[in-house]
Amino acid sequence: MWRVGSKAACEACRNLVSTNMGVRFRIPLQKLHPLSRAIHHRYSGNSNPHRPPHRTAARYFTSMSRLPMRPLKPSRSGGHNYQQQRNFWVARLAARLLKLRYILLGTAVGGGYTAKKTYEEWRDMLPDFSEYNWVIPDFVWELSEQIDLDKLAKALPEMEEIAKLLPDFEKIGENFTFLKSLLSSKTSVDPALKATDSTAAGSHDAGDKQYKKSSDKEKVDQLQEELLRTQLKYQRMLERLEKENKELRKVVLQKDDKGIHQRKVKKSLIDLYSEVLDILSDYDSNYNTQDHLPRVVVVGDQSAGKTSVLEMIAQARIFPRGSGEMMTRSPVKVTLSEGPHHVAMFKDSGREFDLTKEEDLAALRHEIELRMRKNVKEGQTVSSETISLSVKGPGIQRMVLVDLPGVISTMTTGMATDTKETIFSMSKAYMQNPNAIILCIQDGSVDAERSIVTDLVSQMDPQGRRTIFVLTKVDLAEKNLASPSRIQQIIEGKLFPMKALGYFAVVTGRGSSSESIDSIKEYEEDFFQSSRLVRDGMLKAHQVTTKNLSLAVSDCFWKMVSESVEQQADVFKASRFNLETEWKNNYPRLRELDRNELFEKAKNEILDEVISLSQVTPQHWEAILQKKLWERVSTHVIENIYLPAAQTMDSGTFNTTVDIKLKQWTDKQLPHKALEVAWETLQEEFARFIAEYKGKDQDDIFDKLKEAVKDESIKRHKWNERALDSLRVIQHNALEDRSITDKPQWDAAIQFMEETLQSRLKDTESVIRDMVGPDWKERWLNWKNRTPDQHIRNETKNELDRLLKLHDDHTAYLANDEVTTVRKNLEGRGVEVDPALIKDTWHQLYRRHFLQKALSHCNLCKRGFYYYQRHFVDSELECNDVVLFWRIQRMLVITANTLRQQLTNTEVRRLEKNVKEVLDDFGEDVEKKTQLITGRRVQLAEDLKKVREIQEKLEAFIEALHKDK
């Protein structure tokens, strides 16, 4: 039975072993132990039909593996039995090793599952922080990936270095114990012992006390020196850490400036606040008392070091400098804030001055000086107009300072007579603000009694609740003063009657304008480290250096801002309500347009009016140009061309004279006259369109502006005279043409000639009527009489009329004998007449006679086109005068067409460009807009806009301030 079995049972046993091991592999049947083979053969028959053969084998195999192993008896078969025994031990060892692997694998799986379940339970217990991701900006995570943490760790000081910088606390403890015992011994001494110094014992004790006092004093001095060294060590350590912090902040700001995150950049608190102050300055340049927003007002005597203190706070030499002369001539508002780069910028300019470059610093100082001189009006020395400047840089304290002109006691030559009073009133106006922080600068190198500014500050702030006193040039004061305790009295507020929140002593350099800020800082630190004032305890460590001063001023500034800004916002809210109520009552149907918005509205209307010029039809332009040009040249044509030529009484002479005179006229006068006419026509049309728009429900508030724009545009417009030569050629060619091609042109020329001659005849008859006075009808009906001169003129006229009737073909001039005859005839009737009067009267009479004959000849020429076309020579129908008028008429038509083309193609566009330039110039000129757009409605809208803007800026600043807290 042990040797028989089936292949299926063996396969089941092998699968069982491989399955329990966790790895699918097959063991050959020949490799199994004989006992295993027996088990397979035993159950291969599957005696129990309800149990699978592999399960039965697995149970038995498992139970067999738990039995203790007994050594097998040696088989008789020798080598064969030894081989079987060795195979059995190998299989046994493999089974044990595989079992150990199962245990380790199971433990690892179970432990991992348990740890994961525990982690999930703890995670569920923690609150959800996803809502607070906004606290940490996105750029922090991105920046953390880019910053080299290894370099940052190396930059930090080692523990050994920090330990070296720490003081020896054991020595400090011993010294404090010594001081305590010393003080207690001093307080416990019997007063009687102090008075008994006459005995030997007393003298011995006195010697011991003297020795002890000297030794105690040495220990105290030693302790002070050690404390000073410790303080210096801490100071160096802080400076080192601040420098590293400054570099890191610069890196962070630069990364943020380059746009690591693409969120909208928000303005800083100090920028928001500075914008409010700028708007207030524009709203009321006279510093209205309702403006009680905090500022740091810097006041001091002239040359006391105000500018140097400001430059140390701003960490750049940005102000003009002079030796003893007044350099600050107008208030300079400096907004200090932190930024990645050390730059400066004016409020009304986009240029950035790099304060790390000397050429930019020089340019900035020059620009400030130019602006100051520009603000100062003629005949004045100082100005109240404020220059707004912002300075940004790493490590700069945030605040707003206003540098005022230095207070003077005596005026020098060249100053205005009211300079001293102007500076006093300006300083008082800024210091009267109950929320202004007064930074009082006092020169420590001069006698304190010479100061003027301290009395002024004590008047404005008698309790010293918002005053910070700064003593400058302490290095010179320590060197010059015989008693350093005087400086201590100043810093403690015991020398001056004024009071202050804090007292500071600073050193702003050695007096050289070429010193850099870094060298001044180094000199200041070295001075105070070695100064007796600090070493002897006269000056406290927190009262020295401009760095401590800037920190104190910044803290005081922001404290004052936090306490007063909401109250100021309420004041402007009330002012806004009052202005809105006034607008609703006076202008209920009008929008609240300020001066700039009204200017833009007027600008659009004016440009629309200019565009209307381009919509004028060509026929309208040519008709106007032709009419105006003939009005301008008709007198010259009749008097200088037609009449002299017509009086020749010869066809050839007539044409020759006409050609010569037309050529001269074209070369010298006609083109210029044509351009003048065209330019005047353009002006008149432009003015006409503006006048028409005024009547179309336009706002009369724009009348002054439109008139000024029109006048300035016409003044700037210059006609393009390059077309003058081409126009001369066109006119010359038109006047040389004598060929009338058709009957309508001939009839048009005759009509033009008739209208011209009739107009001249009418003017001549009017002149004659004025010469001779009223006729008999007027004298009887209107009760008018002739003057003696008119009576003489009338008698002369009658005599000359008889002469013309006798000589119908008389020439244009009277002969001398004819003048004598007329004179004698008049004298025979008792009329004394001058020969000049006779000739003058003859000129008008002959002119009328000639025009009448020319009109009758014009009527004859209406049928003369047939003869003209066929060149027939007929004395009665020689119509050369008609041809002349046709040439003039054709020249007028061609000239009008040429000028119209120049107008529409060039001049209208150039005029439109000039109008735009004028409007742009007016738009940039605030004074011009104020002069041209006036009225209570405009001023009320301006005030409303400013007050609303101030209130909105203040509310935004307050909201940001609360978030910052």
SULVENKA-V887479 format. One record per residue. RES is the residue in one small letter. PSI is psi in whole degrees, -180 to 180 (none if undefined). BURIAL is I if it has 24 or more other ideal C-beta (glycine too) atoms within 12 Angstrom, else O. Layout:
BEGIN
[[RES | PSI | BURIAL] [RES | PSI | BURIAL]]
END
This chain:
BEGIN
[[m | -33 | O] [w | -23 | O] [r | -11 | O] [v | 150 | O] [g | 172 | I] [s | 157 | O] [k | -29 | O] [a | -40 | O] [a | -43 | I] [c | -43 | I] [e | -39 | O] [a | -42 | I] [c | -44 | I] [r | -39 | I] [n | -36 | I] [l | -45 | I] [v | -46 | I] [s | -33 | O] [t | -44 | O] [n | -29 | O] [m | -9 | O] [g | -2 | O] [v | 134 | O] [r | 106 | O] [f | 158 | O] [r | 135 | O] [i | 128 | I] [p | 146 | O] [l | -33 | I] [q | -21 | O] [k | -14 | O] [l | 157 | I] [h | 151 | I] [p | -34 | I] [l | -39 | I] [s | -40 | I] [r | -34 | I] [a | -40 | I] [i | -43 | I] [h | -44 | I] [h | -32 | I] [r | -44 | I] [y | 9 | I] [s | -23 | I] [g | -16 | O] [n | 63 | O] [s | -31 | O] [n | 110 | O] [p | -21 | O] [h | -2 | O] [r | 131 | O] [p | 146 | O] [p | -34 | I] [h | -30 | I] [r | -42 | O] [t | -43 | I] [a | -37 | I] [a | -44 | I] [r | -48 | O] [y | -38 | I] [f | -38 | I] [t | -42 | O] [s | -35 | O] [m | -32 | O] [s | -19 | I] [r | -14 | O] [l | 147 | O] [p | 144 | O] [m | 130 | O] [r | 143 | O] [p | 136 | O] [l | 145 | O] [k | 143 | O] [p | 135 | O] [s | 155 | O] [r | -20 | O] [s | -7 | O] [g | -122 | O] [g | -36 | O] [h | -43 | O] [n | -37 | O] [y | -37 | O] [q | -40 | O] [q | -41 | I] [q | -41 | I] [r | -39 | O] [n | -35 | I] [f | -44 | I] [w | -36 | O] [v | -44 | O] [a | -38 | I] [r | -46 | O] [l | -40 | O] [a | -38 | O] [a | -42 | I] [r | -44 | O] [l | -41 | O] [l | -36 | I] [k | -42 | O] [l | -38 | O] [r | -39 | O] [y | -39 | O] [i | -46 | O] [l | -43 | O] [l | -42 | O] [g | -40 | O] [t | -42 | O] [a | -42 | O] [v | -45 | O] [g | -41 | O] [g | -40 | O] [g | -41 | O] [y | -43 | O] [t | -42 | O] [a | -40 | O] [k | -41 | O] [k | -39 | O] [t | -42 | O] [y | -40 | O] [e | -37 | O] [e | -43 | O] [w | -39 | O] [r | -38 | O] [d | -29 | O] [m | -25 | O] [l | 149 | O] [p | 165 | O] [d | 114 | O] [f | 10 | O] [s | -26 | O] [e | -14 | O] [y | 20 | O] [n | -24 | O] [w | -18 | O] [v | -41 | O] [i | 114 | O] [p | 160 | O] [d | -33 | O] [f | -19 | I] [v | -44 | O] [w | -43 | O] [e | -37 | O] [l | -35 | I] [s | -29 | O] [e | -26 | O] [q | -25 | O] [i | 134 | O] [d | 103 | O] [l | -29 | O] [d | -44 | O] [k | -37 | O] [l | -40 | O] [a | -38 | O] [k | -30 | O] [a | -27 | O] [l | 150 | O] [p | 149 | O] [e | 161 | O] [m | -36 | O] [e | -38 | O] [e | -42 | O] [i | -39 | O] [a | -35 | O] [k | -34 | O] [l | -23 | I] [l | 147 | O] [p | 166 | O] [d | 98 | O] [f | -27 | O] [e | -45 | O] [k | -40 | O] [i | -41 | O] [g | -43 | O] [e | -41 | O] [n | -41 | I] [f | -36 | O] [t | -41 | O] [f | -44 | O] [l | -40 | O] [k | -46 | O] [s | -37 | O] [l | -44 | O] [l | -41 | O] [s | -37 | O] [s | -36 | O] [k | -37 | O] [t | -21 | O] [s | 2 | O] [v | 136 | O] [d | 130 | O] [p | -27 | O] [a | -32 | O] [l | -27 | O] [k | -29 | O] [a | -18 | O] [t | 97 | O] [d | 15 | O] [s | -25 | O] [t | 166 | O] [a | -39 | O] [a | -39 | O] [g | -41 | O] [s | -36 | O] [h | -42 | O] [d | -36 | O] [a | -38 | O] [g | -41 | O] [d | -41 | O] [k | -40 | O] [q | -42 | O] [y | -40 | O] [k | -39 | O] [k | -43 | O] [s | -42 | O] [s | -39 | O] [d | -40 | O] [k | -39 | O] [e | -42 | O] [k | -40 | O] [v | -45 | O] [d | -39 | O] [q | -40 | O] [l | -41 | I] [q | -42 | O] [e | -39 | O] [e | -41 | O] [l | -39 | I] [l | -42 | I] [r | -41 | O] [t | -44 | I] [q | -41 | I] [l | -39 | I] [k | -46 | O] [y | -39 | O] [q | -44 | I] [r | -41 | O] [m | -43 | O] [l | -41 | O] [e | -39 | O] [r | -47 | O] [l | -38 | O] [e | -38 | O] [k | -44 | O] [e | -39 | O] [n | -38 | O] [k | -43 | O] [e | -42 | O] [l | -42 | I] [r | -36 | O] [k | -41 | I] [v | -45 | I] [v | -45 | I] [l | -36 | I] [q | -41 | O] [k | -43 | I] [d | -36 | I] [d | -30 | O] [k | -8 | O] [g | 50 | O] [i | -44 | I] [h | 144 | O] [q | 25 | O] [r | 164 | O] [k | 130 | O] [v | 128 | O] [k | 144 | O] [k | 150 | O] [s | 168 | I] [l | -46 | I] [i | -32 | I] [d | -42 | I] [l | -44 | I] [y | -40 | I] [s | -36 | I] [e | -39 | I] [v | -45 | I] [l | -36 | I] [d | -42 | I] [i | -41 | I] [l | -39 | I] [s | -40 | I] [d | -35 | I] [y | -40 | I] [d | 95 | O] [s | -14 | O] [n | 9 | O] [y | 72 | I] [n | 146 | O] [t | -18 | O] [q | -13 | O] [d | 97 | I] [h | 29 | I] [l | 143 | I] [p | 143 | I] [r | 159 | I] [v | 106 | I] [v | 118 | I] [v | 113 | I] [v | 156 | I] [g | 167 | I] [d | 158 | I] [q | 135 | I] [s | 26 | I] [a | -9 | I] [g | 19 | I] [k | -50 | I] [t | -39 | I] [s | -39 | I] [v | -44 | I] [l | -40 | I] [e | -36 | I] [m | -38 | I] [i | -41 | I] [a | -10 | I] [q | 33 | I] [a | 148 | I] [r | 87 | I] [i | -10 | I] [f | 150 | I] [p | 149 | I] [r | 150 | I] [g | 159 | O] [s | 92 | O] [g | -12 | O] [e | 161 | O] [m | 119 | I] [m | -36 | I] [t | 104 | I] [r | -6 | I] [s | 156 | I] [p | 139 | I] [v | 114 | I] [k | 119 | I] [v | 119 | I] [t | 115 | I] [l | 134 | I] [s | 168 | I] [e | 142 | I] [g | 169 | I] [p | -28 | I] [h | 149 | I] [h | 96 | I] [v | 163 | I] [a | 151 | I] [m | 141 | I] [f | 155 | I] [k | -38 | I] [d | 22 | O] [s | 148 | O] [g | -1 | O] [r | 136 | O] [e | 130 | O] [f | 119 | I] [d | 111 | O] [l | -2 | I] [t | -6 | O] [k | 133 | O] [e | -34 | O] [e | -35 | O] [d | -37 | I] [l | -42 | I] [a | -41 | O] [a | -39 | O] [l | -44 | I] [r | -39 | I] [h | -40 | O] [e | -40 | I] [i | -41 | I] [e | -40 | I] [l | -42 | O] [r | -38 | I] [m | -46 | I] [r | -33 | I] [k | -37 | O] [n | -31 | I] [v | 121 | I] [k | 165 | O] [e | 133 | O] [g | 0 | O] [q | 165 | I] [t | -35 | I] [v | 165 | I] [s | 151 | I] [s | -4 | I] [e | 135 | I] [t | 138 | I] [i | 122 | I] [s | 123 | I] [l | 138 | I] [s | 138 | I] [v | 127 | I] [k | 151 | I] [g | 160 | I] [p | 132 | I] [g | 6 | I] [i | 135 | I] [q | 141 | I] [r | 123 | I] [m | 172 | I] [v | 120 | I] [l | 147 | I] [v | 114 | I] [d | 120 | I] [l | 158 | I] [p | 145 | I] [g | 142 | I] [v | 133 | I] [i | 154 | I] [s | -26 | O] [t | 137 | O] [m | 143 | O] [t | 173 | O] [t | 142 | O] [g | -14 | O] [m | 151 | I] [a | 155 | O] [t | -24 | O] [d | 18 | O] [t | -46 | I] [k | -47 | I] [e | -35 | O] [t | -43 | I] [i | -40 | I] [f | -47 | I] [s | -37 | O] [m | -45 | I] [s | -42 | I] [k | -39 | I] [a | -41 | I] [y | -38 | I] [m | -18 | I] [q | -20 | I] [n | 117 | I] [p | -13 | I] [n | 7 | I] [a | 137 | I] [i | 122 | I] [i | 117 | I] [l | 97 | I] [c | 117 | I] [i | 125 | I] [q | 132 | I] [d | 118 | I] [g | -11 | I] [s | -5 | I] [v | 168 | I] [d | 138 | O] [a | -28 | I] [e | -17 | O] [r | -4 | O] [s | 138 | I] [i | -32 | I] [v | -28 | I] [t | -40 | I] [d | -40 | I] [l | -42 | I] [v | -39 | I] [s | -28 | I] [q | -39 | O] [m | -33 | I] [d | 75 | I] [p | -29 | O] [q | -9 | O] [g | 31 | I] [r | -15 | O] [r | 27 | I] [t | 136 | I] [i | 121 | I] [f | 134 | I] [v | 123 | I] [l | 117 | I] [t | 168 | I] [k | 44 | I] [v | -29 | I] [d | -41 | I] [l | -36 | O] [a | -44 | I] [e | -33 | I] [k | -35 | O] [n | -34 | O] [l | 137 | I] [a | -30 | O] [s | 103 | O] [p | -18 | I] [s | -20 | O] [r | -38 | I] [i | -40 | I] [q | -41 | I] [q | -38 | O] [i | -47 | I] [i | -30 | I] [e | -2 | O] [g | 26 | I] [k | -12 | O] [l | -40 | I] [f | 153 | I] [p | -12 | O] [m | 155 | I] [k | 158 | I] [a | 159 | I] [l | -39 | I] [g | 157 | I] [y | 134 | I] [f | 148 | I] [a | 129 | I] [v | 161 | I] [v | 125 | I] [t | 37 | I] [g | -178 | I] [r | 3 | O] [g | 3 | O] [s | 134 | O] [s | -11 | O] [s | -1 | O] [e | 144 | O] [s | 164 | O] [i | -40 | I] [d | -42 | O] [s | -35 | O] [i | -43 | I] [k | -45 | I] [e | -42 | O] [y | -40 | I] [e | -45 | I] [e | -42 | I] [d | -38 | O] [f | -49 | I] [f | -26 | I] [q | -31 | I] [s | 3 | O] [s | 140 | I] [r | -30 | I] [l | -40 | I] [v | -41 | I] [r | -37 | I] [d | 1 | O] [g | 8 | O] [m | -33 | I] [l | 132 | I] [k | 156 | O] [a | -32 | I] [h | -3 | O] [q | 0 | I] [v | 162 | I] [t | 144 | I] [t | -21 | I] [k | -49 | I] [n | -36 | I] [l | -47 | I] [s | -38 | I] [l | -44 | I] [a | -42 | I] [v | -41 | I] [s | -43 | I] [d | -44 | O] [c | -39 | I] [f | -49 | I] [w | -30 | I] [k | -43 | O] [m | -38 | I] [v | -46 | I] [s | -33 | O] [e | -24 | O] [s | -15 | I] [v | -36 | I] [e | -37 | O] [q | -40 | O] [q | -35 | I] [a | -38 | I] [d | -36 | O] [v | -45 | I] [f | -28 | I] [k | -42 | O] [a | -40 | O] [s | -40 | I] [r | -41 | I] [f | -42 | O] [n | -42 | O] [l | -42 | I] [e | -37 | I] [t | -43 | O] [e | -40 | O] [w | -44 | I] [k | -34 | O] [n | -33 | O] [n | -34 | O] [y | 68 | O] [p | -25 | O] [r | 11 | O] [l | 145 | O] [r | 154 | O] [e | 88 | I] [l | 124 | I] [d | -175 | I] [r | -39 | I] [n | -41 | O] [e | -40 | O] [l | -38 | I] [f | -41 | I] [e | -39 | O] [k | -47 | I] [a | -36 | I] [k | -44 | I] [n | -40 | O] [e | -43 | I] [i | -41 | I] [l | -35 | I] [d | -39 | O] [e | -37 | I] [v | -40 | I] [i | -30 | O] [s | -25 | I] [l | -35 | I] [s | -11 | I] [q | 0 | O] [v | 135 | I] [t | 151 | O] [p | -36 | O] [q | -39 | O] [h | -45 | O] [w | -48 | I] [e | -36 | I] [a | -43 | O] [i | -45 | I] [l | -43 | I] [q | -41 | I] [k | -47 | O] [k | -35 | I] [l | -40 | I] [w | -35 | I] [e | -34 | O] [r | -33 | I] [v | -4 | I] [s | -40 | I] [t | -44 | O] [h | -39 | I] [v | -45 | I] [i | -50 | I] [e | -38 | O] [n | -15 | O] [i | -57 | I] [y | -54 | I] [l | -45 | I] [p | -36 | I] [a | -38 | I] [a | -25 | I] [q | 2 | I] [t | -21 | O] [m | 22 | O] [d | 135 | O] [s | -46 | O] [g | -45 | O] [t | -37 | O] [f | -51 | I] [n | -39 | I] [t | -46 | O] [t | -43 | I] [v | -45 | I] [d | -43 | I] [i | -47 | O] [k | -36 | I] [l | -39 | I] [k | -45 | O] [q | -42 | O] [w | -42 | I] [t | -38 | I] [d | -31 | O] [k | -42 | O] [q | -42 | I] [l | -48 | I] [p | -39 | I] [h | -43 | I] [k | -39 | I] [a | -43 | I] [l | -38 | I] [e | -43 | I] [v | -43 | I] [a | -42 | I] [w | -42 | I] [e | -38 | I] [t | -42 | I] [l | -43 | I] [q | -45 | I] [e | -40 | O] [e | -40 | I] [f | -45 | I] [a | -35 | I] [r | -42 | O] [f | -39 | I] [i | -40 | I] [a | -37 | O] [e | -38 | O] [y | -28 | I] [k | -32 | I] [g | 0 | O] [k | 56 | O] [d | 36 | O] [q | 155 | O] [d | 122 | I] [d | -6 | O] [i | -13 | I] [f | -1 | I] [d | -46 | I] [k | -39 | I] [l | -45 | I] [k | -41 | I] [e | -41 | O] [a | -39 | I] [v | -41 | I] [k | -48 | I] [d | -44 | O] [e | -37 | I] [s | -44 | I] [i | -35 | I] [k | -38 | O] [r | -23 | O] [h | 131 | I] [k | 126 | O] [w | 140 | I] [n | 101 | I] [e | 3 | O] [r | -21 | O] [a | 1 | I] [l | -44 | I] [d | -44 | O] [s | -36 | O] [l | -38 | I] [r | -42 | I] [v | -43 | O] [i | -44 | I] [q | -40 | I] [h | -43 | I] [n | -37 | O] [a | -38 | I] [l | -22 | I] [e | -19 | O] [d | 125 | I] [r | 0 | I] [s | 108 | O] [i | 121 | I] [t | -28 | O] [d | 168 | O] [k | -39 | O] [p | -37 | O] [q | -40 | I] [w | -45 | I] [d | -38 | O] [a | -38 | I] [a | -42 | I] [i | -42 | I] [q | -42 | O] [f | -40 | I] [m | -43 | I] [e | -44 | I] [e | -40 | O] [t | -46 | I] [l | -39 | I] [q | -38 | O] [s | -41 | O] [r | -39 | I] [l | -39 | I] [k | -41 | O] [d | -39 | O] [t | -43 | I] [e | -33 | O] [s | -38 | O] [v | -43 | O] [i | -37 | I] [r | -38 | O] [d | -29 | O] [m | -44 | I] [v | -12 | I] [g | -173 | I] [p | 149 | O] [d | -174 | O] [w | -31 | O] [k | -46 | O] [e | -35 | O] [r | -37 | O] [w | -42 | O] [l | -38 | O] [n | 3 | O] [w | 52 | O] [k | 149 | O] [n | 159 | O] [r | 150 | O] [t | 163 | O] [p | -39 | O] [d | -40 | O] [q | -34 | I] [h | -44 | I] [i | -42 | I] [r | -40 | I] [n | -42 | I] [e | -39 | I] [t | -40 | I] [k | -44 | I] [n | -40 | I] [e | -40 | I] [l | -31 | I] [d | -37 | I] [r | -35 | O] [l | -40 | I] [l | -34 | I] [k | -34 | O] [l | -32 | O] [h | 85 | O] [d | -30 | O] [d | 31 | O] [h | 150 | I] [t | 177 | O] [a | -14 | O] [y | 145 | O] [l | 143 | I] [a | 165 | O] [n | -39 | O] [d | -33 | O] [e | -38 | I] [v | -40 | I] [t | -41 | O] [t | -46 | O] [v | -40 | I] [r | -44 | I] [k | -40 | O] [n | -40 | O] [l | -36 | I] [e | -33 | O] [g | -25 | O] [r | 10 | O] [g | 22 | O] [v | 117 | I] [e | 124 | O] [v | 147 | I] [d | 143 | O] [p | -35 | O] [a | -36 | O] [l | -35 | I] [i | -45 | I] [k | -40 | I] [d | -42 | I] [t | -40 | I] [w | -39 | I] [h | -44 | I] [q | -38 | I] [l | -45 | I] [y | -37 | I] [r | -43 | I] [r | -43 | I] [h | -42 | I] [f | -41 | I] [l | -36 | I] [q | -43 | O] [k | -38 | I] [a | -37 | I] [l | -40 | I] [s | -38 | O] [h | -34 | I] [c | -38 | I] [n | -37 | O] [l | -35 | O] [c | -6 | I] [k | -28 | I] [r | 14 | O] [g | 2 | I] [f | -34 | I] [y | -44 | O] [y | -38 | O] [y | -38 | I] [q | -30 | O] [r | 4 | O] [h | 39 | O] [f | 142 | O] [v | 110 | O] [d | 121 | O] [s | -35 | O] [e | -25 | O] [l | 31 | I] [e | 102 | I] [c | 54 | I] [n | -31 | I] [d | -33 | I] [v | -42 | I] [v | -39 | I] [l | -47 | I] [f | -30 | I] [w | -40 | I] [r | -42 | I] [i | -45 | I] [q | -42 | I] [r | -38 | I] [m | -40 | I] [l | -42 | I] [v | -46 | I] [i | -42 | I] [t | -43 | I] [a | -40 | I] [n | -41 | I] [t | -44 | I] [l | -37 | I] [r | -42 | I] [q | -41 | O] [q | -37 | I] [l | -54 | I] [t | -33 | I] [n | -28 | O] [t | -58 | I] [e | -37 | I] [v | -41 | I] [r | -39 | O] [r | -38 | I] [l | -41 | I] [e | -40 | I] [k | -41 | O] [n | -40 | I] [v | -43 | I] [k | -42 | I] [e | -41 | O] [v | -43 | I] [l | -39 | I] [d | -41 | O] [d | -43 | O] [f | -35 | I] [g | -30 | I] [e | -15 | O] [d | 104 | O] [v | -41 | O] [e | -38 | O] [k | -45 | O] [k | -37 | I] [t | -35 | O] [q | -36 | O] [l | -24 | I] [i | 101 | I] [t | 175 | O] [g | 159 | I] [r | -36 | O] [r | -42 | I] [v | -46 | I] [q | -38 | I] [l | -41 | I] [a | -37 | I] [e | -46 | I] [d | -40 | I] [l | -44 | I] [k | -46 | I] [k | -45 | I] [v | -41 | I] [r | -44 | I] [e | -41 | I] [i | -44 | I] [q | -44 | I] [e | -42 | O] [k | -39 | I] [l | -41 | I] [e | -40 | I] [a | -39 | I] [f | -42 | I] [i | -42 | I] [e | -44 | O] [a | -35 | I] [l | -41 | I] [h | -39 | O] [k | -38 | O] [d | -35 | O] [k | none | O]]
END
